[in-house]
Amino acid sequence: MGKPFLLPLIALIISALCGLVHSGDPYLFFTWNVNYATLSPMGVPQQVITINGQFPGPWINCTSNNNIVVNVFNNLDEPLLFTWNGIQQRKNSWQDGTPGTNCPIQPGTNYTYQFQVKDQIGSYYYYPTTALHRAAGGYGPINVHSRNLIPIPFDKPEAEFNVLVGDWYTKGHVTLKKFLDSGRSLGRPDGVIINGKSGNEVNTWNFIPGKTYRYRICNVGMKNSVNVRIQGHTMKLVEIEGSHTVQNVYDSLDIHLGQCYSVLVTADQTPKDYLFVVSTRFTKTMLSSTGTIHYEGSNIPASTELPAAPGNAPEGIAWSINQFRSLRWNLTASAARPNPQGSYHYGKINITRTIKIVNSASRGEDKLRFAVNGVSHTDPETPLKLAEYFGVADKVFKYDTIQDEPPADAEDHITIAPNVVNGTFRNFIEIIFENHEKSIQSWHLDGYSFFAVAIEPGRWTPAKRANYNLIDAISRHTIQVYPNSWAAIMTTLDNCGMWNLRSVSLERNYLGQQLYISVLSPNVPSATSTYCL
């Protein structure tokens, strides 16, 4: 980032923060010291990113409309950014923490993030977006509770547990980055961790017989979907990524990269220990890890026989798609809701634009890259949003490098360039993700929630709209796309800013499978547009 930008950037940030003051809503203040530490999440000593000495990092426990202020001191030897996965940053993409919106926090310096969890509830997490820092940890949970006056659609549980699960590599993030920079793939992860632990360092949750507990489970991994199940117990699903759900009961749940599910588990079994099992999905070799549920007053160990996992492809994919179709939005619950164009009936809103997204892989010049509609994103030195704000976008990137319909040769030829799509403020759009590859994909959209209206095998055509759930699809921020399948989402572009649409797979994201959607408000006065561009 060039020096001429520093003073305007400081003025810009101050102006942005002034625009974010909400005097009637409480403020929560956090100070984070980010360091490296040598830990052994899988029994092998390696460099891990800690926050205030913790891995996973500190818990952000807040209430809808709270203002969050996080002062981050970067004690690493590399620039650093954090993003707040699922927090919509209303009119505030300056705080989103992606390389397209923020200058990174330089080593030995600090930066203060300030944002409001405006009209949101639910289970989320944060993580670092720079380099391959996510492979070294640095992540932690975010819980947003409903305000006291707004009832939740279930009795208050005895306790709540944050469970951050995901695959893990025992090689350090510096080594993994060298793999990708040299054109290689990351390969298969070494295992699965639960709250930063695996193997002998198991997690234990204490149950009182007859009581009910809430688990907030997020897949913070790098490559694989996971399945979660508990010996002898069922899980009642109550929330997905900020939306209360129809309360179906499941023996196991597929949770894909970047997704967060809340379940209720009742201690209604014979008092003893039971295993909480997390295993990878759709992989040749299943990797797994366990935690322990311990009933108070019991000294009977858990059975070593793990509950069976769902099958893999092709039957497992059909099973997983059917589970997706069973997920429904609880329309009777009292909570913050998306309100596109003044209507909860999203199925009756006219679609103004359809964008089809096709992911692809290429080994041009013997180096692995991933692309969206034939364009592999690269981050310029100047963050995209700053270039746009200062009127130098034409010197940094081009708008609409990709078209709404991918060209016929999009999977054969890859162009490496910043990938920015123009979005029209308040348009109600449909995005189709079409996956022609053999691996499952997971996509996340910053700045918004969207209605996940359909997932099906094969190729999408306009006739497939007849199969959409236009009544009670989950409003969420991350969706999976199975091999040789498609997924459809709908959202209204009512949040101006520069927003990242990305693959949640670490190597795919790092090697270009992402883009930004620029949404400008034509009606925002210049005096306030500093935080609303």
C-alpha positions in Angstrom: 0.0 0.0 0.0 1.6 3.3 -1.0 2.3 6.1 1.5 0.1 8.7 -0.3 -2.9 6.6 0.8 -2.1 6.6 4.5 -3.5 10.0 5.6 -6.7 9.8 3.5 -7.1 6.3 4.9 -6.9 7.5 8.5 -9.4 10.2 7.8 -11.6 7.7 6.1 -11.6 5.3 9.0 -12.3 8.1 11.5 -15.2 9.2 9.4 -16.5 5.7 9.0 -16.4 5.1 12.7 -18.2 8.3 13.4 -21.0 7.0 11.1 -21.2 3.9 13.2 -22.0 5.4 16.5 -25.2 4.0 17.9 -25.6 5.8 21.3 -28.6 3.7 22.4 -26.9 0.4 21.9 -24.3 -1.1 24.3 -20.6 -1.3 23.4 -18.4 -4.3 24.1 -14.6 -3.8 24.1 -11.9 -6.4 23.4 -8.2 -6.1 23.3 -6.4 -8.9 21.3 -2.7 -9.7 21.4 -2.0 -12.0 18.4 1.1 -14.1 18.7 2.6 -17.3 17.5 2.9 -20.2 19.9 4.2 -23.8 19.7 1.3 -26.1 20.3 0.4 -29.7 19.4 -3.2 -29.8 18.3 -2.6 -33.3 16.9 0.3 -34.4 19.0 2.9 -32.8 16.7 4.5 -29.5 17.8 3.8 -26.8 15.3 3.4 -23.0 15.0 -0.1 -21.9 15.9 -1.7 -18.4 16.0 -3.1 -17.6 19.4 -5.1 -14.6 20.6 -4.4 -13.6 24.2 -2.6 -16.9 24.5 -5.7 -18.9 23.5 -6.4 -21.3 20.7 -9.2 -21.2 19.7 -9.4 -17.5 20.3 -11.6 -15.5 22.8 -15.3 -15.9 22.7 -17.3 -12.8 21.5 -20.5 -13.2 23.3 -23.0 -10.4 22.5 -26.6 -9.4 21.9 -28.3 -8.3 18.8 -27.5 -4.6 18.0 -24.5 -4.5 20.3 -21.5 -2.5 19.1 -18.3 -4.6 19.0 -14.9 -2.9 19.3 -11.8 -5.1 18.9 -8.3 -3.6 19.2 -6.0 -6.0 17.5 -2.2 -5.9 18.2 -0.3 -7.8 15.5 2.7 -9.5 17.1 3.3 -11.8 14.1 6.1 -11.3 11.6 3.5 -10.9 8.8 0.6 -8.6 7.9 -2.7 -9.7 9.4 -6.5 -9.3 8.9 -9.5 -10.8 10.6 -13.0 -11.3 9.1 -16.2 -11.9 11.0 -17.8 -14.7 9.2 -21.5 -14.2 8.8 -21.6 -10.7 10.5 -23.2 -8.6 7.8 -21.4 -5.3 8.5 -24.4 -3.2 7.5 -23.2 -0.2 5.4 -19.8 -1.0 6.9 -17.7 -3.1 4.6 -14.7 -1.1 5.7 -14.6 -3.4 8.7 -15.1 -6.7 6.9 -11.4 -7.6 7.1 -10.8 -9.1 3.7 -7.8 -8.1 1.4 -10.3 -6.4 -0.9 -11.6 -4.1 1.7 -8.8 -3.4 4.2 -5.1 -2.7 4.3 -3.6 -5.4 6.5 -2.4 -4.7 10.0 1.4 -4.5 9.8 3.7 -6.4 12.2 4.2 -4.5 15.4 1.1 -2.3 14.9 -2.5 -2.4 15.9 -5.9 -1.6 14.4 -9.3 -1.3 16.0 -12.3 -3.0 14.3 -15.6 -1.5 15.1 -18.9 -2.9 13.9 -22.5 -3.5 15.0 -24.3 -6.8 15.0 -27.3 -5.1 13.5 -30.6 -7.0 13.6 -28.7 -10.4 13.7 -28.8 -13.4 16.0 -27.1 -16.7 15.8 -23.8 -18.6 15.7 -20.8 -17.3 13.8 -17.0 -17.3 14.0 -14.0 -15.1 13.1 -10.7 -16.1 11.4 -7.6 -14.5 9.7 -7.9 -13.9 6.0 -4.3 -13.0 5.2 -1.8 -15.5 3.5 -2.5 -19.0 4.9 -2.9 -17.9 8.5 -6.2 -19.8 8.7 -4.2 -23.0 8.6 -2.4 -21.9 11.8 -5.6 -21.2 13.8 -6.4 -17.6 14.9 -10.2 -18.4 14.8 -12.8 -18.2 17.5 -16.6 -18.2 18.2 -19.1 -15.4 17.9 -22.5 -15.8 19.6 -25.2 -13.2 19.0 -28.2 -13.6 21.4 -31.7 -12.2 20.9 -32.6 -9.2 23.0 -34.5 -10.0 26.2 -37.8 -8.7 24.9 -37.7 -11.1 21.9 -38.6 -14.7 22.8 -36.6 -17.6 21.4 -38.6 -20.7 20.1 -37.2 -23.1 22.7 -36.7 -23.2 26.5 -33.4 -21.8 27.7 -30.9 -24.6 27.9 -28.9 -25.6 31.0 -25.7 -24.5 29.2 -24.3 -23.6 25.8 -21.2 -25.0 24.2 -19.2 -23.6 21.3 -17.7 -26.3 19.2 -15.3 -25.3 16.4 -14.5 -28.4 14.3 -12.5 -29.0 11.2 -9.7 -30.8 9.4 -6.1 -29.9 10.2 -2.6 -30.1 8.8 0.4 -30.8 11.0 2.6 -28.9 8.6 2.9 -25.2 9.4 1.1 -22.5 7.5 4.4 -21.3 6.0 5.2 -24.7 4.5 1.6 -25.0 3.2 1.8 -21.6 1.6 5.0 -22.7 -0.2 3.2 -25.7 -1.6 0.5 -23.5 -3.1 2.9 -20.9 -4.3 5.0 -23.5 -6.1 1.9 -24.9 -7.9 1.2 -27.9 -5.7 -2.0 -28.8 -3.9 -2.3 -29.1 -0.1 -3.2 -32.7 -0.4 -5.1 -34.6 2.3 -5.3 -33.1 5.8 -3.7 -35.1 8.6 -6.7 -35.3 10.9 -9.7 -33.5 12.5 -9.6 -31.3 15.6 -12.4 -30.2 18.0 -11.8 -26.8 19.7 -8.1 -27.1 18.9 -7.6 -30.6 20.2 -7.5 -34.2 19.0 -6.2 -37.5 20.2 -5.5 -37.7 23.9 -6.5 -34.1 24.4 -10.2 -34.7 24.2 -12.9 -32.2 25.0 -15.3 -33.1 27.8 -18.8 -31.6 28.4 -20.6 -32.4 31.6 -24.3 -33.2 31.6 -26.8 -33.3 34.4 -29.3 -36.1 33.8 -32.6 -34.7 32.4 -31.2 -31.3 31.4 -30.9 -30.0 27.8 -27.8 -28.4 26.3 -27.1 -26.2 23.3 -24.2 -27.0 21.0 -23.2 -24.2 18.5 -21.1 -26.2 16.0 -19.1 -24.5 13.2 -16.9 -26.1 10.5 -13.8 -24.0 10.5 -11.8 -26.5 8.5 -9.8 -26.0 5.3 -10.8 -28.7 2.9 -13.6 -31.1 4.0 -17.2 -31.3 5.0 -17.8 -33.1 8.3 -20.5 -35.2 9.8 -21.4 -34.7 13.5 -23.1 -37.4 15.6 -23.3 -38.4 19.3 -23.4 -41.9 20.8 -26.9 -42.7 22.0 -28.3 -39.2 21.5 -30.3 -37.3 18.9 -29.9 -33.6 18.0 -32.7 -31.2 17.7 -31.8 -28.5 15.1 -32.8 -25.0 16.2 -30.7 -22.5 14.3 -28.5 -22.3 11.2 -26.3 -19.2 10.6 -28.7 -16.7 12.2 -32.0 -18.3 11.3 -34.2 -20.3 13.6 -35.2 -23.5 12.0 -38.1 -25.9 12.0 -37.0 -28.1 14.9 -36.4 -31.5 13.2 -34.5 -34.2 15.0 -31.4 -35.8 13.5 -29.1 -38.7 14.3 -26.3 -37.0 12.5 -25.7 -33.7 10.6 -23.5 -32.8 7.6 -21.8 -29.5 8.2 -19.9 -28.1 5.3 -17.0 -25.7 5.2 -17.9 -22.3 6.8 -21.3 -23.4 8.1 -22.6 -23.1 11.7 -25.5 -25.2 13.2 -27.1 -25.0 16.6 -28.6 -28.1 18.1 -30.2 -29.1 21.4 -29.1 -32.3 23.1 -31.0 -33.7 26.1 -29.3 -35.8 28.7 -32.0 -38.6 28.6 -29.8 -41.7 28.4 -28.4 -44.1 31.0 -25.7 -42.1 33.0 -22.3 -42.9 31.6 -19.9 -41.3 29.1 -20.8 -40.9 25.4 -18.6 -39.9 22.5 -19.2 -36.8 20.4 -17.9 -37.8 16.9 -16.8 -35.6 14.1 -15.6 -37.2 10.8 -14.8 -36.1 7.3 -17.3 -36.6 4.5 -16.9 -37.6 0.8 -13.2 -38.6 1.3 -11.5 -41.8 0.4 -10.1 -42.1 3.9 -12.4 -41.0 6.7 -10.6 -38.8 9.3 -12.3 -38.5 12.7 -12.0 -37.0 16.2 -14.0 -37.4 19.3 -15.0 -35.5 22.4 -16.7 -36.9 25.5 -20.1 -36.2 27.1 -19.9 -37.1 30.8 -23.0 -37.6 32.9 -22.5 -36.3 36.4 -22.3 -39.0 39.0 -21.2 -41.7 36.6 -17.8 -43.4 36.2 -18.8 -45.7 33.3 -16.5 -45.0 30.2 -17.9 -44.5 26.8 -18.2 -47.5 24.4 -15.4 -47.6 21.9 -17.8 -48.5 19.1 -18.5 -45.3 17.2 -21.9 -44.6 15.7 -21.9 -45.3 12.0 -21.3 -42.4 9.6 -23.5 -41.9 6.5 -22.2 -43.5 3.4 -20.0 -41.7 0.8 -20.7 -41.1 -2.9 -23.0 -41.7 -4.6 -25.5 -42.8 -2.0 -24.0 -40.4 0.6 -24.5 -37.4 -1.7 -28.1 -38.3 -2.2 -28.5 -38.7 1.6 -26.9 -35.3 2.2 -29.0 -33.5 -0.4 -32.1 -35.0 1.2 -30.9 -33.7 4.5 -30.5 -30.2 3.0 -34.1 -30.3 1.7 -35.3 -31.1 5.2 -33.8 -27.8 6.6 -36.6 -25.3 6.9 -36.9 -21.7 8.2 -39.0 -21.3 11.3 -41.5 -18.7 10.1 -43.3 -18.5 13.5 -40.1 -17.6 15.5 -39.5 -14.1 16.7 -36.1 -12.9 15.6 -34.4 -10.6 13.2 -35.3 -11.4 9.6 -34.2 -10.3 6.2 -36.8 -8.1 4.6 -36.1 -7.7 0.9 -38.2 -4.9 -0.7 -40.6 -4.8 2.3 -41.7 -8.4 2.0 -41.0 -11.7 3.8 -42.4 -13.5 0.8 -39.2 -13.7 -1.1 -40.7 -16.2 -3.6 -43.0 -13.5 -4.9 -40.3 -10.9 -5.6 -39.3 -10.5 -9.3 -35.7 -11.6 -10.0 -33.9 -8.7 -11.7 -30.6 -10.5 -12.5 -29.3 -14.1 -12.7 -25.6 -14.8 -12.3 -24.3 -18.2 -13.0 -21.0 -19.2 -11.2 -18.9 -22.1 -12.5 -15.8 -23.1 -10.6 -12.8 -24.7 -12.4 -9.3 -25.8 -11.8 -6.3 -25.3 -14.2 -2.6 -26.1 -14.3 -1.5 -23.4 -16.6 2.3 -23.0 -16.7 2.3 -26.1 -14.5 0.9 -24.1 -11.6 -2.4 -24.9 -9.9 -5.0 -22.1 -10.1 -8.8 -22.1 -9.4 -11.2 -19.8 -11.1 -14.8 -18.4 -11.3 -16.1 -18.3 -14.9 -12.6 -18.5 -16.2 -11.1 -15.7 -14.0 -8.8 -16.5 -11.1 -8.9 -13.6 -8.6 -5.7 -12.0 -7.4 -5.6 -9.2 -4.7 -4.0 -6.0 -6.0 -1.6 -4.0 -3.7 -4.3 -1.4 -3.2 -7.5 -2.9 -1.6 -10.3 -2.8 -4.1 -12.6 -0.7 -1.9 -10.0 2.0 -1.3 -9.3 2.2 -5.0 -13.0 2.6 -5.7 -13.4 5.3 -2.9 -10.4 7.4 -4.1 -11.5 7.3 -7.7 -8.6 5.2 -9.0 -10.5 1.9 -9.6 -9.6 2.0 -13.3 -5.9 2.0 -12.4 -6.3 -1.1 -10.1 -9.0 -3.3 -11.5 -11.8 -3.6 -14.1 -15.4 -4.1 -13.3 -17.3 -7.1 -14.7 -14.3 -9.1 -15.7 -16.8 -12.0 -15.8 -20.2 -12.0 -17.4 -23.4 -13.3 -15.8 -23.3 -16.4 -18.0 -19.9 -18.1 -18.2 -18.4 -18.5 -21.6 -18.2 -21.9 -23.2 -14.4 -22.2 -22.7 -14.5 -20.9 -19.1 -13.1 -24.2 -17.8 -10.4 -24.4 -20.4 -8.7 -21.0 -20.1 -8.0 -19.1 -17.0 -7.2 -15.4 -16.7 -5.5 -14.1 -13.6 -6.9 -10.7 -12.5 -8.9 -8.9 -9.8 -12.4 -10.2 -10.2 -15.1 -7.6 -9.4 -18.7 -7.7 -10.4 -21.0 -4.6 -10.4 -24.2 -5.0 -8.4 -27.2 -2.7 -8.5 -28.3 -1.4 -5.1 -31.6 -3.0 -4.0 -31.8 -5.4 -6.9 -33.1 -8.9 -6.0 -30.8 -11.3 -7.6 -30.4 -15.1 -8.2 -27.0 -16.7 -8.1 -26.5 -20.2 -9.5 -23.5 -22.2 -8.5 -22.7 -25.0 -10.9 -20.0 -27.4 -10.0 -18.6 -29.6 -12.8 -15.8 -31.0 -10.7 -15.6 -34.2 -8.6 -15.1 -32.4 -5.3 -17.7 -30.7 -3.1 -17.7 -26.9 -3.1 -18.6 -24.5 -0.3 -19.4 -20.8 -1.0 -19.7 -17.9 1.4 -21.1 -14.4 0.7 -20.0 -11.5 3.0 -22.4 -8.6 3.8 -25.6 -10.6 3.3 -27.7 -13.5 4.2 -29.4 -15.3 1.2 -32.2 -17.8 0.7 -30.8 -21.2 -0.1 -33.7 -22.3 -2.4 -32.4 -25.4 -4.1 -29.6 -28.0 -4.5 -29.8 -30.7 -7.2 -27.6 -33.0 -9.2 -26.9 -32.2 -12.9 -26.9 -28.9 -14.7 -29.1 -25.9 -14.0 -31.7 -24.6 -16.5 -34.4 -22.0 -16.0 -37.0 -24.8 -15.8 -35.3 -25.9 -12.5 -36.9 -22.9 -10.8 -40.0 -25.0 -10.6 -38.2 -27.0 -7.9 -37.2 -24.1 -5.7 -38.4 -23.8 -2.1 -40.0 -20.4 -2.3 -41.7 -20.5 1.1 -39.4 -21.4 3.9 -35.8 -21.8 2.6 -33.2 -21.1 5.3 -31.8 -17.6 5.2 -28.0 -18.1 5.7 -24.6 -17.1 4.4 -22.8 -20.3 3.2 -24.0 -23.0 0.9 -22.5 -26.3 -0.4 -22.5 -27.5 -4.0 -22.1 -31.2 -4.5 -20.0 -32.8 -7.3 -21.6 -32.4 -10.7 -24.5 -30.5 -9.1 -25.8 -27.0 -8.8 -27.2 -24.8 -6.0 -29.4 -21.7 -6.2 -29.6 -18.8 -3.8 -31.5 -15.5 -3.8 -30.7 -12.2 -2.1 -31.4 -8.6 -2.2 -28.4 -6.2 -2.7 -29.6 -3.8 0.0 -26.2 -3.5 1.8 -23.9 -1.1 -0.1 -20.2 -2.0 0.0 -17.5 -4.2 -1.6 -18.4 -7.8 -0.6 -16.4 -11.0 -1.0 -18.1 -14.1 -2.6 -15.6 -16.8 -2.0 -14.8 -20.5 -1.9 -14.4 -21.5 1.8 -11.8 -24.1 0.8 -8.5 -22.6 1.9 -6.5 -23.6 -1.2 -9.2 -22.7 -3.6 -9.7 -19.3 -2.0 -6.0 -18.6 -1.9 -5.5 -19.7 -5.5 -8.3 -17.5 -7.0 -11.7 -19.0 -6.5 -13.4 -15.9 -5.3 -14.7 -12.5 -6.5 -16.1 -9.2 -5.1 -19.5 -7.7 -5.6 -19.4 -3.9 -5.6 -22.8 -2.4 -4.5 -22.9 1.4 -4.7 -25.9 3.3 -3.3 -27.0 6.0 -5.8 -28.9 7.9 -3.0 -26.2 8.2 -0.4 -25.0 11.8 0.1 -21.3 12.2 -0.3 -20.9 13.3 3.4 -22.0 9.8 4.5 -20.8 7.7 1.6 -17.5 7.1 3.3 -18.8 4.0 5.0 -21.6 3.2 2.6 -19.9 2.9 -0.8 
